[in-house]
Amino acid sequence: MKCFDVAVIGAGVVGCAVARELSRYSLSICVLEKELDVACGNSGRNTGMLHAGFTYRPGSLKAECAVEGNREFDQVAEELDIPFKRTGKLVVGFDEKDRKNILKYKVIGEENGVRGMEMIDKKRLNEIDPNAGGEFAMYVPSSGILDPMQYTIALAENACMNGAEFLFDHRVLEIERRDERYIIHTPAEDVSVRWVFNCAGMYASQISEMLGYPNYPVKGFKGEYYVLDKKAGKEMKIPIYPAPNDKGGFSTHATPTVDGNVLVGPDSYVVEESEDYKVTKEHMDGLFEDGRKVFKEMKREYFIRNFSGIRWKRYDPETGAILDFMLEADEKNPCTVNLVGIESPGITCALPLARRAVAKLVEKEHPAVNESFNPRRKGIRRFLDMSLEEKEQAVKENPDYGEVICRCETVTRAEILQAVHNPLGVCTVTGIKNRTRATMGRCQGGYCETRITDLIQKEIGISEDQIRYSRKNSYMFTGKVRDEK
């Protein structure tokens, strides 16, 4: 049985942020994750927005952490070496009803401390982005875009380099209290710890109950997305949201990504299954119609992929009202920190939430500071982003930069090899994809996927029937097409 001071359950963005904050102290830390990589749940299935904080109830934990996380993110992105653009955001309207609803959020944003929001007319709207639909808009300069998978990976790698150990394929089955420690049972092994942080995302309510807290009612709000190729990205400068409806929700919006694509979505409907990630023609057709209202260049010829995510919201079963984030530490359940209902804007709020969660341990234990903690992490150097001179120098120093594996995204052999040998030990195809963007282009891996699997096989010394696409049983190859002679 492995023994640690602390276990973090869940390697989504909040779990990885908590692990990073814990690694600032002299503690032995493990992160238990049921999947084979980080960001396999909703942390990797969202719009990638850095939210400003104008849609959340003043005084709520969501509002407080969103504004705090937004303001610090330039420094965070620089420390973790991740792509980030403070693009701003447009919330567009077409009539006086839209204007009234937008102004409600402007008042909320100002109360929350969101800076620089302003109402703009059609002329100014066209100056900012001529392809945005609408007759007027609220311009929010502090909003931004990031890659949520790269961000989660960076938090995890930084935590790892500072001492945290990531245990993948460790689904938590049961937790028992024994001799002032917690024994966490998983199919792989049992783990003994003094402290437990519940960051289990969609399964947080179940883990909450295992720790002695309530099994809080949660409801899954599913949203589907289109991914548009970079031809569409050239026509979009800024995220474009429609005016909120009377209930305060936003329908389909269009958002550029840091890599030049465009995401159109999500829509929103309630589902029961925790991991119901299928997409449907009905919802895709609806996204297309709604997307054209806010983004004039929404064309079917630009579609290259679709996906879905599920926001698991805590709610009041009597009124149906959506509730604030839950972050608690109860003496009845000693040495535990429970986070439930952490949905949007979880990406923006991850580090502020992590600091508040870790403060619960620090207040009680007063652990020694990790004097060797390094907040900086260096990512994979991308050939596509280099100047011509830098490319020539990179190839001179490392000839593997001279061989392009993924043509659509110009990802080289050098980048794939760095990803295969990543600090977390992840060697799935999507693990390489999320670290390099290989297979994310127009052909979606038609050219490079077999080359990537070949490199995984050779670099880590496994047979082809052991290579997995993403999850535990997602084997890429199950047998030979023909017998070798």
DRENDO-1510 file (C-alpha; in Angstrom, 1 decimal, always signed):
<recs>
REC; n; res; u; v; w
REC; 1; MET; +0.0; +0.0; +0.0 .
REC; 2; LYS; +1.3; +3.4; -0.9 .
REC; 3; CYS; +1.3; +6.1; +1.7 .
REC; 4; PHE; +1.1; +9.9; +1.2 .
REC; 5; ASP; +0.2; +12.9; +3.2 .
REC; 6; VAL; -2.5; +14.1; +0.7 .
REC; 7; ALA; -4.6; +12.6; -2.0 .
REC; 8; VAL; -6.3; +14.7; -4.6 .
REC; 9; ILE; -9.2; +12.8; -6.3 .
REC; 10; GLY; -9.6; +13.9; -9.9 .
REC; 11; ALA; -7.1; +15.2; -12.4 .
REC; 12; GLY; -9.3; +17.8; -14.1 .
REC; 13; VAL; -8.2; +21.4; -14.1 .
REC; 14; VAL; -9.2; +22.0; -10.4 .
REC; 15; GLY; -7.6; +18.8; -9.2 .
REC; 16; CYS; -4.4; +19.7; -11.0 .
REC; 17; ALA; -4.5; +23.3; -9.7 .
REC; 18; VAL; -4.9; +21.9; -6.1 .
REC; 19; ALA; -2.0; +19.6; -6.6 .
REC; 20; ARG; +0.2; +22.5; -7.8 .
REC; 21; GLU; -0.8; +24.6; -4.8 .
REC; 22; LEU; -0.2; +21.7; -2.4 .
REC; 23; SER; +3.3; +21.2; -3.9 .
REC; 24; ARG; +4.3; +24.7; -2.5 .
REC; 25; TYR; +4.5; +22.8; +0.8 .
REC; 26; SER; +6.7; +20.0; +2.1 .
REC; 27; LEU; +4.0; +17.3; +1.6 .
REC; 28; SER; +3.9; +14.0; -0.2 .
REC; 29; ILE; +1.0; +14.3; -2.7 .
REC; 30; CYS; -0.8; +11.9; -5.0 .
REC; 31; VAL; -3.4; +12.6; -7.6 .
REC; 32; LEU; -5.8; +9.7; -8.2 .
REC; 33; GLU; -7.4; +9.8; -11.7 .
REC; 34; LYS; -9.7; +7.1; -13.2 .
REC; 35; GLU; -8.6; +7.9; -16.8 .
REC; 36; LEU; -5.2; +7.5; -18.4 .
REC; 37; ASP; -4.5; +11.3; -18.6 .
REC; 38; VAL; -5.5; +14.6; -17.2 .
REC; 39; ALA; -8.4; +16.7; -18.6 .
REC; 40; CYS; -10.4; +13.7; -19.8 .
REC; 41; GLY; -13.7; +15.0; -18.4 .
REC; 42; ASN; -15.2; +18.5; -18.9 .
REC; 43; SER; -11.9; +20.2; -18.3 .
REC; 44; GLY; -11.1; +19.2; -21.9 .
REC; 45; ARG; -14.6; +19.6; -23.2 .
REC; 46; ASN; -15.4; +23.3; -23.1 .
REC; 47; THR; -15.0; +26.6; -24.9 .
REC; 48; GLY; -11.7; +27.6; -23.4 .
REC; 49; MET; -12.8; +31.0; -22.3 .
REC; 50; LEU; -11.2; +33.1; -19.6 .
REC; 51; HIS; -14.3; +34.6; -18.2 .
REC; 52; ALA; -14.5; +38.1; -16.9 .
REC; 53; GLY; -17.0; +37.5; -14.2 .
REC; 54; PHE; -20.1; +39.5; -15.2 .
REC; 55; THR; -22.7; +36.7; -15.2 .
REC; 56; TYR; -22.3; +35.5; -11.6 .
REC; 57; ARG; -24.3; +36.6; -8.5 .
REC; 58; PRO; -22.4; +39.3; -6.6 .
REC; 59; GLY; -20.8; +37.9; -3.5 .
REC; 60; SER; -20.8; +34.3; -4.7 .
REC; 61; LEU; -17.7; +32.1; -4.8 .
REC; 62; LYS; -18.1; +31.9; -8.6 .
REC; 63; ALA; -18.0; +35.7; -9.0 .
REC; 64; GLU; -15.1; +36.2; -6.5 .
REC; 65; CYS; -12.9; +33.5; -8.0 .
REC; 66; ALA; -13.7; +34.4; -11.7 .
REC; 67; VAL; -12.6; +38.0; -11.3 .
REC; 68; GLU; -9.5; +36.9; -9.3 .
REC; 69; GLY; -8.6; +34.2; -11.8 .
REC; 70; ASN; -9.1; +36.6; -14.7 .
REC; 71; ARG; -6.9; +39.3; -13.3 .
REC; 72; GLU; -3.9; +37.0; -12.6 .
REC; 73; PHE; -4.0; +35.0; -15.8 .
REC; 74; ASP; -1.3; +36.8; -17.8 .
REC; 75; GLN; +1.2; +35.9; -15.1 .
REC; 76; VAL; -0.1; +32.4; -14.8 .
REC; 77; ALA; +0.1; +31.8; -18.6 .
REC; 78; GLU; +3.7; +33.2; -18.6 .
REC; 79; GLU; +4.8; +31.0; -15.7 .
REC; 80; LEU; +3.3; +27.8; -17.2 .
REC; 81; ASP; +4.3; +28.6; -20.8 .
REC; 82; ILE; +0.8; +28.1; -22.3 .
REC; 83; PRO; -0.8; +30.0; -25.2 .
REC; 84; PHE; -3.2; +32.7; -24.0 .
REC; 85; LYS; -4.8; +35.7; -25.7 .
REC; 86; ARG; -6.7; +38.5; -24.0 .
REC; 87; THR; -9.0; +39.0; -26.9 .
REC; 88; GLY; -12.0; +40.6; -25.1 .
REC; 89; LYS; -15.6; +39.5; -25.8 .
REC; 90; LEU; -18.6; +40.9; -27.5 .
REC; 91; VAL; -22.1; +40.3; -26.2 .
REC; 92; VAL; -24.3; +41.3; -29.2 .
REC; 93; GLY; -27.9; +42.3; -29.3 .
REC; 94; PHE; -30.5; +42.9; -32.0 .
REC; 95; ASP; -33.4; +44.7; -30.2 .
REC; 96; GLU; -34.4; +46.6; -27.1 .
REC; 97; LYS; -35.2; +43.4; -25.2 .
REC; 98; ASP; -31.6; +42.3; -25.8 .
REC; 99; ARG; -30.3; +45.6; -24.7 .
REC; 100; LYS; -32.2; +45.4; -21.5 .
REC; 101; ASN; -30.9; +41.9; -20.7 .
REC; 102; ILE; -27.3; +42.9; -21.6 .
REC; 103; LEU; -27.5; +45.9; -19.3 .
REC; 104; LYS; -28.5; +43.7; -16.4 .
REC; 105; TYR; -25.2; +41.9; -16.7 .
REC; 106; LYS; -23.3; +45.1; -17.1 .
REC; 107; VAL; -24.6; +46.1; -13.7 .
REC; 108; ILE; -23.7; +42.7; -12.2 .
REC; 109; GLY; -20.2; +42.9; -13.8 .
REC; 110; GLU; -19.5; +46.3; -12.4 .
REC; 111; GLU; -20.6; +45.2; -8.9 .
REC; 112; ASN; -18.3; +42.2; -9.2 .
REC; 113; GLY; -15.4; +44.4; -10.1 .
REC; 114; VAL; -15.1; +43.6; -13.8 .
REC; 115; ARG; -13.2; +46.4; -15.5 .
REC; 116; GLY; -13.6; +48.2; -18.7 .
REC; 117; MET; -17.1; +47.0; -19.9 .
REC; 118; GLU; -18.8; +49.4; -22.3 .
REC; 119; MET; -21.9; +49.5; -24.6 .
REC; 120; ILE; -20.9; +50.0; -28.2 .
REC; 121; ASP; -22.9; +50.9; -31.3 .
REC; 122; LYS; -23.0; +49.1; -34.7 .
REC; 123; LYS; -20.1; +51.2; -36.1 .
REC; 124; ARG; -17.8; +50.3; -33.2 .
REC; 125; LEU; -19.0; +46.7; -33.4 .
REC; 126; ASN; -18.0; +46.5; -37.0 .
REC; 127; GLU; -14.6; +48.0; -36.3 .
REC; 128; ILE; -13.9; +45.4; -33.7 .
REC; 129; ASP; -15.2; +42.4; -35.8 .
REC; 130; PRO; -17.1; +43.0; -39.1 .
REC; 131; ASN; -18.3; +39.4; -39.1 .
REC; 132; ALA; -20.1; +39.7; -35.8 .
REC; 133; GLY; -23.9; +39.7; -36.0 .
REC; 134; GLY; -25.9; +42.3; -34.0 .
REC; 135; GLU; -26.9; +45.9; -34.0 .
REC; 136; PHE; -25.0; +46.8; -30.8 .
REC; 137; ALA; -23.0; +45.0; -28.2 .
REC; 138; MET; -21.4; +45.1; -24.8 .
REC; 139; TYR; -17.6; +45.0; -25.2 .
REC; 140; VAL; -15.7; +43.2; -22.3 .
REC; 141; PRO; -12.0; +43.8; -22.8 .
REC; 142; SER; -10.8; +41.6; -20.0 .
REC; 143; SER; -12.1; +38.3; -21.4 .
REC; 144; GLY; -9.7; +36.0; -23.1 .
REC; 145; ILE; -9.1; +32.6; -24.7 .
REC; 146; LEU; -6.8; +29.7; -23.8 .
REC; 147; ASP; -6.4; +26.0; -24.5 .
REC; 148; PRO; -8.0; +24.2; -21.5 .
REC; 149; MET; -6.2; +21.0; -22.2 .
REC; 150; GLN; -2.8; +22.6; -22.4 .
REC; 151; TYR; -3.6; +24.6; -19.2 .
REC; 152; THR; -4.5; +21.5; -17.3 .
REC; 153; ILE; -1.5; +19.6; -18.6 .
REC; 154; ALA; +0.7; +22.5; -17.6 .
REC; 155; LEU; -0.7; +22.6; -14.0 .
REC; 156; ALA; -0.2; +18.9; -13.7 .
REC; 157; GLU; +3.4; +18.9; -15.1 .
REC; 158; ASN; +4.3; +21.8; -12.8 .
REC; 159; ALA; +2.8; +19.9; -9.8 .
REC; 160; CYS; +4.7; +16.8; -10.9 .
REC; 161; MET; +8.1; +18.5; -11.2 .
REC; 162; ASN; +7.5; +19.9; -7.7 .
REC; 163; GLY; +6.9; +16.4; -6.2 .
REC; 164; ALA; +3.3; +15.4; -6.8 .
REC; 165; GLU; +2.8; +11.9; -8.1 .
REC; 166; PHE; +0.0; +11.2; -10.6 .
REC; 167; LEU; -1.6; +7.8; -10.4 .
REC; 168; PHE; -3.7; +7.2; -13.5 .
REC; 169; ASP; -6.2; +4.3; -14.0 .
REC; 170; HIS; -7.0; +4.6; -10.3 .
REC; 171; ARG; -10.8; +4.9; -10.0 .
REC; 172; VAL; -11.9; +5.4; -6.4 .
REC; 173; LEU; -14.2; +2.7; -5.3 .
REC; 174; GLU; -14.4; +3.2; -1.6 .
REC; 175; ILE; -12.9; +5.4; +1.2 .
REC; 176; GLU; -12.6; +4.3; +4.8 .
REC; 177; ARG; -11.4; +6.0; +7.9 .
REC; 178; ARG; -8.8; +4.0; +9.8 .
REC; 179; ASP; -6.4; +5.1; +12.6 .
REC; 180; GLU; -6.6; +8.8; +11.7 .
REC; 181; ARG; -5.9; +8.0; +8.1 .
REC; 182; TYR; -8.0; +7.4; +5.0 .
REC; 183; ILE; -7.7; +4.2; +3.0 .
REC; 184; ILE; -8.7; +4.8; -0.5 .
REC; 185; HIS; -9.6; +1.6; -2.4 .
REC; 186; THR; -9.0; +1.5; -6.2 .
REC; 187; PRO; -8.8; -1.4; -8.6 .
REC; 188; ALA; -5.1; -0.9; -9.1 .
REC; 189; GLU; -4.1; -0.6; -5.4 .
REC; 190; ASP; -5.0; +0.9; -2.0 .
REC; 191; VAL; -3.6; +4.2; -1.0 .
REC; 192; SER; -3.3; +5.5; +2.6 .
REC; 193; VAL; -3.4; +9.3; +3.2 .
REC; 194; ARG; -3.9; +11.8; +6.0 .
REC; 195; TRP; -5.8; +14.3; +3.9 .
REC; 196; VAL; -8.3; +14.0; +1.0 .
REC; 197; PHE; -9.3; +16.7; -1.5 .
REC; 198; ASN; -12.4; +15.9; -3.5 .
REC; 199; CYS; -12.0; +17.3; -7.0 .
REC; 200; ALA; -13.8; +14.6; -8.8 .
REC; 201; GLY; -15.9; +16.8; -11.2 .
REC; 202; MET; -18.8; +14.8; -12.5 .
REC; 203; TYR; -18.4; +12.2; -9.7 .
REC; 204; ALA; -17.8; +14.7; -6.9 .
REC; 205; SER; -21.2; +14.0; -5.3 .
REC; 206; GLN; -20.4; +10.3; -5.0 .
REC; 207; ILE; -17.0; +11.0; -3.5 .
REC; 208; SER; -18.6; +13.5; -1.2 .
REC; 209; GLU; -20.8; +10.8; +0.2 .
REC; 210; MET; -17.8; +8.5; +0.6 .
REC; 211; LEU; -16.1; +11.1; +2.7 .
REC; 212; GLY; -19.1; +11.6; +5.0 .
REC; 213; TYR; -20.6; +14.7; +3.3 .
REC; 214; PRO; -24.0; +14.8; +1.6 .
REC; 215; ASN; -24.4; +13.3; -1.8 .
REC; 216; TYR; -25.4; +16.7; -3.2 .
REC; 217; PRO; -28.0; +16.8; -6.0 .
REC; 218; VAL; -26.4; +17.7; -9.3 .
REC; 219; LYS; -27.7; +18.0; -12.7 .
REC; 220; GLY; -25.9; +17.5; -16.0 .
REC; 221; PHE; -26.3; +20.3; -18.6 .
REC; 222; LYS; -24.9; +19.0; -21.9 .
REC; 223; GLY; -23.7; +21.2; -24.7 .
REC; 224; GLU; -22.6; +20.2; -28.2 .
REC; 225; TYR; -20.0; +22.0; -30.3 .
REC; 226; TYR; -18.8; +22.4; -33.9 .
REC; 227; VAL; -15.1; +22.8; -34.6 .
REC; 228; LEU; -14.4; +25.0; -37.6 .
REC; 229; ASP; -11.1; +24.9; -39.4 .
REC; 230; LYS; -8.6; +27.8; -39.6 .
REC; 231; LYS; -10.1; +29.2; -42.8 .
REC; 232; ALA; -13.0; +30.3; -40.6 .
REC; 233; GLY; -10.6; +31.4; -37.9 .
REC; 234; LYS; -9.2; +34.0; -40.3 .
REC; 235; GLU; -12.6; +35.6; -40.3 .
REC; 236; MET; -13.0; +35.9; -36.5 .
REC; 237; LYS; -11.1; +38.2; -34.2 .
REC; 238; ILE; -13.0; +38.0; -30.9 .
REC; 239; PRO; -15.5; +35.7; -29.0 .
REC; 240; ILE; -19.1; +36.6; -29.9 .
REC; 241; TYR; -21.9; +35.8; -27.5 .
REC; 242; PRO; -25.6; +36.5; -28.1 .
REC; 243; ALA; -27.6; +38.6; -25.6 .
REC; 244; PRO; -28.7; +36.6; -22.5 .
REC; 245; ASN; -32.2; +35.3; -22.5 .
REC; 246; ASP; -34.8; +36.3; -19.9 .
REC; 247; LYS; -33.6; +33.5; -17.6 .
REC; 248; GLY; -30.1; +34.7; -17.7 .
REC; 249; GLY; -28.6; +32.0; -19.9 .
REC; 250; PHE; -26.6; +32.4; -23.1 .
REC; 251; SER; -27.4; +30.4; -26.2 .
REC; 252; THR; -25.0; +29.3; -28.9 .
REC; 253; HIS; -21.9; +31.5; -29.3 .
REC; 254; ALA; -18.8; +31.5; -31.5 .
REC; 255; THR; -15.3; +31.6; -30.1 .
REC; 256; PRO; -11.9; +31.7; -31.8 .
REC; 257; THR; -9.3; +29.3; -30.3 .
REC; 258; VAL; -5.7; +30.2; -29.5 .
REC; 259; ASP; -4.6; +28.0; -32.4 .
REC; 260; GLY; -6.8; +29.7; -35.0 .
REC; 261; ASN; -9.9; +27.5; -35.2 .
REC; 262; VAL; -13.4; +28.5; -34.3 .
REC; 263; LEU; -15.7; +26.8; -31.8 .
REC; 264; VAL; -19.5; +27.2; -32.3 .
REC; 265; GLY; -21.6; +26.1; -29.3 .
REC; 266; PRO; -22.6; +25.0; -26.8 .
REC; 267; ASP; -26.3; +24.5; -26.7 .
REC; 268; SER; -27.7; +23.3; -23.4 .
REC; 269; TYR; -30.0; +20.4; -22.4 .
REC; 270; VAL; -30.2; +18.1; -19.4 .
REC; 271; VAL; -28.9; +14.6; -19.4 .
REC; 272; GLU; -28.8; +11.8; -16.9 .
REC; 273; GLU; -25.7; +9.8; -17.9 .
REC; 274; SER; -22.4; +11.0; -16.5 .
REC; 275; GLU; -20.4; +10.5; -19.7 .
REC; 276; ASP; -22.9; +10.8; -22.5 .
REC; 277; TYR; -20.6; +12.5; -25.0 .
REC; 278; LYS; -22.4; +11.6; -28.2 .
REC; 279; VAL; -23.5; +14.3; -30.5 .
REC; 280; THR; -26.7; +14.3; -32.5 .
REC; 281; LYS; -27.9; +15.6; -35.8 .
REC; 282; GLU; -30.8; +17.5; -34.2 .
REC; 283; HIS; -28.5; +19.5; -32.0 .
REC; 284; MET; -25.9; +20.0; -34.7 .
REC; 285; ASP; -28.6; +21.4; -37.0 .
REC; 286; GLY; -29.7; +23.8; -34.2 .
REC; 287; LEU; -26.1; +24.9; -33.6 .
REC; 288; PHE; -25.7; +25.8; -37.3 .
REC; 289; GLU; -28.8; +28.0; -37.3 .
REC; 290; ASP; -28.0; +29.7; -34.1 .
REC; 291; GLY; -24.3; +30.1; -35.0 .
REC; 292; ARG; -25.1; +31.9; -38.2 .
REC; 293; LYS; -26.9; +34.7; -36.2 .
REC; 294; VAL; -23.7; +35.7; -34.3 .
REC; 295; PHE; -21.0; +34.7; -36.8 .
REC; 296; LYS; -21.6; +35.6; -40.4 .
REC; 297; GLU; -19.0; +33.2; -41.8 .
REC; 298; MET; -20.6; +30.1; -40.2 .
REC; 299; LYS; -20.4; +27.7; -43.2 .
REC; 300; ARG; -20.7; +23.9; -43.5 .
REC; 301; GLU; -17.6; +23.7; -45.6 .
REC; 302; TYR; -15.6; +24.8; -42.5 .
REC; 303; PHE; -16.8; +21.9; -40.3 .
REC; 304; ILE; -14.0; +19.5; -39.3 .
REC; 305; ARG; -15.1; +18.0; -36.1 .
REC; 306; ASN; -17.7; +18.1; -33.3 .
REC; 307; PHE; -17.7; +17.2; -29.6 .
REC; 308; SER; -19.7; +17.7; -26.4 .
REC; 309; GLY; -19.2; +18.4; -22.8 .
REC; 310; ILE; -21.4; +18.2; -19.7 .
REC; 311; ARG; -21.5; +20.9; -16.9 .
REC; 312; TRP; -22.5; +19.2; -13.6 .
REC; 313; LYS; -24.3; +21.9; -11.7 .
REC; 314; ARG; -25.3; +21.7; -8.0 .
REC; 315; TYR; -29.0; +22.7; -7.7 .
REC; 316; ASP; -31.8; +23.0; -5.1 .
REC; 317; PRO; -34.2; +20.1; -5.7 .
REC; 318; GLU; -37.1; +22.1; -4.2 .
REC; 319; THR; -36.8; +25.2; -6.4 .
REC; 320; GLY; -34.6; +23.9; -9.2 .
REC; 321; ALA; -32.3; +26.9; -8.7 .
REC; 322; ILE; -28.6; +26.5; -9.7 .
REC; 323; LEU; -26.4; +26.9; -6.7 .
REC; 324; ASP; -22.9; +28.3; -6.1 .
REC; 325; PHE; -19.7; +26.3; -6.1 .
REC; 326; MET; -19.4; +24.2; -2.9 .
REC; 327; LEU; -16.0; +24.3; -1.1 .
REC; 328; GLU; -16.2; +23.0; +2.4 .
REC; 329; ALA; -14.1; +21.4; +5.2 .
REC; 330; ASP; -16.2; +19.9; +8.1 .
REC; 331; GLU; -14.6; +18.8; +11.4 .
REC; 332; LYS; -17.1; +15.9; +11.4 .
REC; 333; ASN; -15.0; +14.6; +8.4 .
REC; 334; PRO; -11.5; +15.6; +9.6 .
REC; 335; CYS; -8.7; +16.3; +7.1 .
REC; 336; THR; -11.0; +16.5; +4.1 .
REC; 337; VAL; -11.8; +19.3; +1.6 .
REC; 338; ASN; -14.9; +18.9; -0.5 .
REC; 339; LEU; -15.5; +20.6; -3.8 .
REC; 340; VAL; -18.8; +19.9; -5.6 .
REC; 341; GLY; -20.6; +21.6; -8.5 .
REC; 342; ILE; -17.4; +23.1; -10.0 .
REC; 343; GLU; -18.6; +23.8; -13.5 .
REC; 344; SER; -18.3; +26.9; -15.7 .
REC; 345; PRO; -16.3; +29.1; -15.0 .
REC; 346; GLY; -14.1; +26.3; -13.5 .
REC; 347; ILE; -11.2; +26.9; -15.9 .
REC; 348; THR; -11.0; +30.6; -14.9 .
REC; 349; CYS; -11.6; +29.8; -11.2 .
REC; 350; ALA; -9.2; +26.8; -10.9 .
REC; 351; LEU; -6.3; +28.5; -9.1 .
REC; 352; PRO; -8.3; +30.8; -6.9 .
REC; 353; LEU; -10.4; +27.7; -5.8 .
REC; 354; ALA; -7.2; +25.7; -5.3 .
REC; 355; ARG; -5.7; +28.4; -3.0 .
REC; 356; ARG; -8.9; +28.5; -0.9 .
REC; 357; ALA; -9.0; +24.7; -0.7 .
REC; 358; VAL; -5.3; +24.3; +0.3 .
REC; 359; ALA; -5.7; +27.1; +2.9 .
REC; 360; LYS; -7.9; +24.7; +4.8 .
REC; 361; LEU; -5.0; +22.3; +5.3 .
REC; 362; VAL; -2.5; +25.0; +5.9 .
REC; 363; GLU; -4.6; +26.6; +8.6 .
REC; 364; LYS; -4.8; +23.3; +10.5 .
REC; 365; GLU; -1.4; +21.7; +9.8 .
REC; 366; HIS; +1.0; +24.6; +9.2 .
REC; 367; PRO; +3.2; +22.5; +6.9 .
REC; 368; ALA; +6.7; +23.7; +6.1 .
REC; 369; VAL; +7.1; +25.6; +2.8 .
REC; 370; ASN; +8.7; +23.7; +0.0 .
REC; 371; GLU; +11.8; +25.9; -0.5 .
REC; 372; SER; +12.6; +24.3; -3.9 .
REC; 373; PHE; +9.1; +25.0; -5.3 .
REC; 374; ASN; +9.4; +26.3; -8.9 .
REC; 375; PRO; +6.2; +27.9; -10.3 .
REC; 376; ARG; +7.7; +27.8; -13.9 .
REC; 377; ARG; +7.1; +25.1; -16.4 .
REC; 378; LYS; +8.5; +24.9; -19.9 .
REC; 379; GLY; +6.2; +23.6; -22.6 .
REC; 380; ILE; +7.0; +21.8; -25.9 .
REC; 381; ARG; +8.6; +24.3; -28.3 .
REC; 382; ARG; +6.3; +24.4; -31.4 .
REC; 383; PHE; +7.9; +24.5; -34.8 .
REC; 384; LEU; +4.9; +26.2; -36.3 .
REC; 385; ASP; +5.4; +29.3; -34.0 .
REC; 386; MET; +9.1; +29.8; -34.8 .
REC; 387; SER; +10.5; +32.4; -37.2 .
REC; 388; LEU; +12.4; +31.1; -40.2 .
REC; 389; GLU; +15.7; +31.8; -38.4 .
REC; 390; GLU; +14.5; +29.9; -35.3 .
REC; 391; LYS; +13.4; +27.0; -37.4 .
REC; 392; GLU; +16.8; +26.8; -39.1 .
REC; 393; GLN; +18.5; +26.9; -35.7 .
REC; 394; ALA; +16.1; +24.3; -34.2 .
REC; 395; VAL; +16.8; +21.8; -37.1 .
REC; 396; LYS; +20.5; +22.4; -36.7 .
REC; 397; GLU; +20.4; +21.7; -33.0 .
REC; 398; ASN; +17.9; +18.8; -33.3 .
REC; 399; PRO; +17.4; +17.2; -36.8 .
REC; 400; ASP; +14.1; +15.8; -35.6 .
REC; 401; TYR; +12.6; +19.3; -36.0 .
REC; 402; GLY; +13.3; +18.8; -39.7 .
REC; 403; GLU; +10.7; +16.0; -40.1 .
REC; 404; VAL; +7.1; +17.0; -40.2 .
REC; 405; ILE; +4.8; +14.3; -38.8 .
REC; 406; CYS; +1.5; +16.2; -38.9 .
REC; 407; ARG; +1.2; +18.2; -42.0 .
REC; 408; CYS; -2.0; +20.0; -41.2 .
REC; 409; GLU; -0.6; +21.5; -38.0 .
REC; 410; THR; +3.1; +21.4; -38.9 .
REC; 411; VAL; +4.0; +19.2; -36.0 .
REC; 412; THR; +7.5; +17.7; -36.2 .
REC; 413; ARG; +9.0; +14.5; -35.0 .
REC; 414; ALA; +10.9; +16.4; -32.3 .
REC; 415; GLU; +7.6; +17.6; -30.8 .
REC; 416; ILE; +6.0; +14.2; -30.9 .
REC; 417; LEU; +9.0; +12.7; -29.1 .
REC; 418; GLN; +8.9; +15.3; -26.4 .
REC; 419; ALA; +5.2; +14.6; -25.9 .
REC; 420; VAL; +5.8; +10.8; -25.8 .
REC; 421; HIS; +8.3; +11.4; -23.0 .
REC; 422; ASN; +6.2; +13.9; -21.1 .
REC; 423; PRO; +6.7; +14.2; -17.3 .
REC; 424; LEU; +3.3; +12.5; -16.5 .
REC; 425; GLY; +4.2; +9.3; -18.5 .
REC; 426; VAL; +1.1; +9.6; -20.7 .
REC; 427; CYS; +1.4; +7.7; -24.0 .
REC; 428; THR; -2.1; +7.5; -25.5 .
REC; 429; VAL; -2.8; +8.9; -28.9 .
REC; 430; THR; -5.0; +11.7; -27.5 .
REC; 431; GLY; -2.3; +12.4; -24.9 .
REC; 432; ILE; +0.1; +13.2; -27.7 .
REC; 433; LYS; -2.6; +15.1; -29.6 .
REC; 434; ASN; -3.4; +17.3; -26.6 .
REC; 435; ARG; +0.2; +18.1; -26.1 .
REC; 436; THR; +1.2; +18.9; -29.7 .
REC; 437; ARG; -2.0; +19.4; -31.8 .
REC; 438; ALA; -1.1; +16.6; -34.0 .
REC; 439; THR; -4.3; +15.1; -35.6 .
REC; 440; MET; -6.2; +18.3; -34.9 .
REC; 441; GLY; -6.1; +19.7; -38.4 .
REC; 442; ARG; -8.2; +19.4; -41.5 .
REC; 443; CYS; -7.6; +15.7; -42.1 .
REC; 444; GLN; -8.1; +14.9; -38.4 .
REC; 445; GLY; -5.2; +12.4; -38.3 .
REC; 446; GLY; -5.7; +10.8; -41.6 .
REC; 447; TYR; -2.1; +11.3; -42.5 .
REC; 448; CYS; -0.2; +11.3; -39.2 .
REC; 449; GLU; -2.1; +9.0; -36.8 .
REC; 450; THR; -0.3; +5.8; -37.9 .
REC; 451; ARG; +3.1; +7.6; -37.7 .
REC; 452; ILE; +2.3; +8.7; -34.1 .
REC; 453; THR; +1.3; +5.2; -33.0 .
REC; 454; ASP; +4.5; +3.9; -34.6 .
REC; 455; LEU; +6.6; +6.4; -32.6 .
REC; 456; ILE; +4.7; +5.5; -29.3 .
REC; 457; GLN; +5.4; +1.8; -29.9 .
REC; 458; LYS; +9.1; +2.3; -30.6 .
REC; 459; GLU; +9.8; +4.9; -28.0 .
REC; 460; ILE; +8.3; +3.2; -25.0 .
REC; 461; GLY; +8.9; -0.4; -26.1 .
REC; 462; ILE; +5.3; -1.8; -26.4 .
REC; 463; SER; +3.6; -3.9; -28.9 .
REC; 464; GLU; +1.1; -2.4; -31.3 .
REC; 465; ASP; -1.8; -4.1; -29.6 .
REC; 466; GLN; -1.0; -2.2; -26.4 .
REC; 467; ILE; -1.4; +1.2; -27.9 .
REC; 468; ARG; -4.6; +3.0; -26.8 .
REC; 469; TYR; -6.4; +6.0; -28.3 .
REC; 470; SER; -7.6; +7.6; -25.1 .
REC; 471; ARG; -9.3; +5.5; -22.4 .
REC; 472; LYS; -8.6; +2.2; -20.7 .
REC; 473; ASN; -10.1; -0.1; -23.3 .
REC; 474; SER; -9.7; +2.1; -26.4 .
REC; 475; TYR; -7.1; -0.1; -28.1 .
REC; 476; MET; -6.0; +1.2; -31.5 .
REC; 477; PHE; -5.2; -2.3; -33.0 .
REC; 478; THR; -6.8; -5.6; -32.1 .
REC; 479; GLY; -5.2; -7.9; -34.6 .
REC; 480; LYS; -3.5; -8.1; -38.0 .
REC; 481; VAL; -5.4; -7.5; -41.2 .
REC; 482; ARG; -3.4; -10.3; -42.9 .
REC; 483; ASP; -0.9; -12.9; -41.9 .
REC; 484; GLU; +2.7; -12.1; -42.4 .
REC; 485; LYS; +4.6; -14.5; -44.7 .
</recs>
